[in-house]
Amino acid sequence: MYKPTEIDGTNLTITGVRFPALDTLDRTADAIGSNMFRGFLADAENAGQ
């Protein structure tokens, strides 16, 4: 089941976790996004078919 990660650039938070600076938040969000689907194999069940 997909649930979007809440990223708030104004309050510098990702799912409620506060970051000290915008560049740190951006780098962390990029790392989460790039690793989120590692090893994911689409099939009929998780592809929504």
MDAnalysis code that builds the backbone (N, CA, C; Angstrom):
import MDAnalysis as mda
import numpy as np

u = mda.Universe.empty(147, n_residues=49, atom_resindex=np.repeat(np.arange(49), 3), trajectory=True)
u.add_TopologyAttr("name", ["N", "CA", "C"] * 49)
u.add_TopologyAttr("resid", np.arange(1, 50))
u.add_TopologyAttr("resname", ["MET", "TYR", "LYS", "PRO", "THR", "GLU", "ILE", "ASP", "GLY", "THR", "ASN", "LEU", "THR", "ILE", "THR", "GLY", "VAL", "ARG", "PHE", "PRO", "ALA", "LEU", "ASP", "THR", "LEU", "ASP", "ARG", "THR", "ALA", "ASP", "ALA", "ILE", "GLY", "SER", "ASN", "MET", "PHE", "ARG", "GLY", "PHE", "LEU", "ALA", "ASP", "ALA", "GLU", "ASN", "ALA", "GLY", "GLN"])
u.atoms.positions = np.array([
    [0.839, -1.174, 0.000],
    [0.000, 0.000, 0.000],
    [0.890, 1.246, 0.000],
    [0.581, 2.164, -0.886],
    [1.362, 3.393, -1.016],
    [0.829, 4.466, -0.079],
    [1.716, 5.100, 0.651],
    [1.361, 6.246, 1.474],
    [2.408, 7.320, 1.203],
    [1.987, 8.495, 0.744],
    [2.969, 9.539, 0.430],
    [3.711, 10.015, 1.667],
    [4.975, 10.348, 1.476],
    [5.795, 10.909, 2.543],
    [5.506, 12.400, 2.623],
    [5.103, 12.875, 3.799],
    [4.758, 14.282, 3.979],
    [6.033, 15.107, 4.163],
    [6.319, 15.961, 3.183],
    [7.493, 16.823, 3.239],
    [7.013, 18.261, 3.317],
    [7.407, 18.964, 4.377],
    [7.003, 20.350, 4.604],
    [8.250, 21.234, 4.604],
    [8.485, 21.878, 3.472],
    [9.658, 22.736, 3.334],
    [9.584, 24.004, 4.161],
    [8.384, 24.441, 4.496],
    [8.223, 25.645, 5.308],
    [8.634, 25.391, 6.750],
    [8.185, 24.262, 7.304],
    [8.506, 23.931, 8.696],
    [9.706, 22.996, 8.815],
    [10.322, 22.675, 7.669],
    [11.509, 21.813, 7.624],
    [11.265, 20.454, 8.282],
    [10.160, 19.804, 7.895],
    [9.846, 18.493, 8.460],
    [9.557, 17.470, 7.373],
    [9.868, 16.223, 7.690],
    [9.463, 15.068, 6.891],
    [8.712, 14.158, 7.843],
    [7.445, 13.916, 7.562],
    [6.532, 13.160, 8.423],
    [6.658, 13.569, 9.894],
    [6.755, 14.871, 10.121],
    [6.806, 15.406, 11.476],
    [8.191, 15.487, 12.095],
    [9.208, 14.935, 11.436],
    [10.575, 14.981, 11.958],
    [11.232, 16.269, 11.469],
    [11.699, 17.090, 12.401],
    [12.264, 18.400, 12.066],
    [13.730, 18.281, 11.675],
    [14.117, 19.083, 10.669],
    [15.493, 19.131, 10.189],
    [16.064, 20.521, 10.437],
    [17.375, 20.633, 10.664],
    [17.976, 21.910, 11.041],
    [18.068, 22.932, 9.901],
    [18.067, 22.455, 8.665],
    [18.233, 23.373, 7.535],
    [17.572, 22.779, 6.294],
    [17.213, 23.640, 5.359],
    [16.534, 23.205, 4.139],
    [17.404, 22.263, 3.312],
    [18.703, 22.516, 3.234],
    [19.562, 21.627, 2.436],
    [19.619, 20.223, 3.037],
    [19.583, 20.125, 4.350],
    [19.565, 18.815, 5.012],
    [18.254, 18.095, 4.726],
    [17.150, 18.815, 4.785],
    [15.844, 18.245, 4.475],
    [15.821, 17.763, 3.033],
    [16.305, 18.574, 2.104],
    [16.318, 18.203, 0.687],
    [17.153, 16.957, 0.430],
    [18.344, 16.899, 1.019],
    [19.204, 15.729, 0.811],
    [18.581, 14.470, 1.395],
    [17.941, 14.610, 2.549],
    [17.292, 13.459, 3.177],
    [16.097, 12.992, 2.353],
    [15.297, 13.932, 1.871],
    [14.143, 13.584, 1.032],
    [14.603, 12.890, -0.247],
    [15.688, 13.368, -0.844],
    [16.227, 12.726, -2.047],
    [16.675, 11.295, -1.753],
    [17.337, 11.107, -0.605],
    [17.813, 9.768, -0.235],
    [16.641, 8.819, 0.004],
    [15.616, 9.300, 0.674],
    [14.435, 8.464, 0.918],
    [13.781, 8.088, -0.408],
    [13.604, 9.073, -1.276],
    [12.956, 8.819, -2.562],
    [13.727, 7.865, -3.443],
    [15.043, 7.991, -3.447],
    [15.834, 7.133, -4.332],
    [15.947, 5.706, -3.815],
    [15.760, 5.509, -2.518],
    [15.865, 4.167, -1.940],
    [14.514, 3.522, -1.658],
    [13.444, 4.267, -1.832],
    [12.111, 3.789, -1.471],
    [11.707, 2.532, -2.231],
    [12.084, 2.444, -3.494],
    [11.621, 1.333, -4.320],
    [12.724, 0.343, -4.664],
    [13.849, 0.403, -3.985],
    [14.928, -0.552, -4.245],
    [14.443, -1.961, -3.933],
    [14.597, -2.839, -4.877],
    [14.176, -4.221, -4.708],
    [12.703, -4.468, -4.982],
    [11.964, -3.427, -5.345],
    [10.534, -3.552, -5.617],
    [10.321, -4.252, -6.952],
    [9.488, -5.271, -6.960],
    [9.142, -5.983, -8.182],
    [7.640, -5.851, -8.406],
    [7.277, -5.205, -9.483],
    [5.854, -5.026, -9.785],
    [5.235, -6.345, -10.235],
    [4.065, -6.626, -9.742],
    [3.281, -7.760, -10.215],
    [1.820, -7.314, -10.239],
    [0.937, -8.199, -10.635],
    [-0.471, -7.829, -10.791],
    [-1.067, -7.335, -9.464],
    [-0.656, -7.905, -8.346],
    [-1.228, -7.511, -7.051],
    [-0.821, -6.107, -6.644],
    [0.473, -5.766, -6.726],
    [0.896, -4.453, -6.258],
    [0.929, -3.419, -7.377],
    [0.600, -3.803, -8.590],
    [0.521, -2.854, -9.691],
    [-0.893, -2.322, -9.861],
    [-1.829, -2.809, -9.057],
    [-3.198, -2.329, -9.094],
    [-4.030, -2.912, -10.226],
    [-3.615, -4.026, -10.779],
    [-4.355, -4.644, -11.884],
    [-5.290, -5.698, -11.386],
])
